[in-house]
């Protein structure tokens, strides 16, 4: 299982709507609108890195109002 945080920038005024839409996507375990350089932070999980990439590109980035994403896979050192 691969887990990651996905940091998202949105259009002005769209953060809450983006977080609500992303929260309903299978594989997303948490989606919160936040303050700072990013507008939404998502925690997601997938079976492998390829599935995580598909989740981000095909589903999360397809949500209207997103301008940029940064995916940060979780590592256990």
matplotlib code that plots the C-alpha trace (Angstrom):
import matplotlib.pyplot as plt

x = [0.0, 1.3, 0.1, 0.7, -0.2, -1.3, -0.9, -3.3, -3.5, -6.9, -8.5, -9.5, -12.6, -12.7, -10.9, -13.9, -15.7, -12.5, -12.0, -15.6, -15.4, -12.1, -13.3, -15.7, -13.1, -12.3, -8.7, -8.9, -8.9, -8.9, -9.3, -9.1, -9.1, -6.2, -4.4, -0.9, 0.8, -1.6, -5.4, -6.3, -4.3, -5.4, -4.3, -4.7, -3.8, -3.4, -2.1, 1.1, 2.8, 1.2, -2.3, -1.5, -0.4, -3.6, -5.6, -3.9, -3.9, -7.2, -9.4, -8.0, -6.6, -9.9, -11.7, -12.7, -10.9, -7.5, -4.5, -1.6, -0.9, 2.2, 2.2, 4.3, 4.5, 4.9, 8.1, 8.9, 12.6]
y = [0.0, 3.4, 6.5, 10.1, 13.7, 15.7, 19.5, 21.4, 25.0, 26.2, 29.2, 31.9, 31.0, 27.4, 25.6, 24.4, 23.1, 21.3, 19.6, 18.5, 17.0, 15.3, 13.8, 11.6, 10.0, 6.4, 6.2, 9.6, 9.1, 12.8, 16.2, 19.4, 23.1, 24.9, 28.3, 29.0, 28.4, 25.5, 25.6, 21.9, 19.0, 15.5, 12.2, 9.3, 5.6, 3.2, -0.3, 0.9, 4.0, 3.5, 3.4, 6.5, 8.3, 7.4, 8.6, 11.9, 12.5, 11.0, 11.8, 14.5, 16.8, 16.5, 18.4, 21.9, 24.7, 23.0, 24.9, 22.8, 19.7, 18.4, 14.7, 13.7, 9.9, 8.8, 6.9, 4.9, 5.2]
z = [0.0, -1.0, 0.9, 0.0, 0.8, -2.2, -1.8, -4.0, -5.2, -6.4, -8.0, -5.6, -3.6, -4.8, -1.9, 0.0, -3.1, -4.3, -0.9, -0.8, -4.3, -3.7, -0.4, -2.4, -4.7, -3.9, -2.5, -0.8, 3.0, 4.0, 2.2, 4.1, 3.0, 4.7, 4.8, 3.5, 0.2, -0.6, -0.4, 0.1, 1.5, 0.7, 2.1, -0.3, -0.6, -3.5, -4.1, -5.8, -7.2, -10.6, -9.1, -7.1, -10.2, -11.9, -8.9, -9.0, -12.8, -13.8, -10.9, -8.6, -11.2, -13.1, -10.4, -11.6, -9.8, -9.3, -10.7, -9.4, -7.4, -5.6, -4.6, -1.6, -1.1, 2.5, 3.3, 6.4, 7.2]

ax = plt.figure().add_subplot(projection="3d")
ax.plot(x, y, z, "-o")
ax.set_aspect("equal")
plt.show()
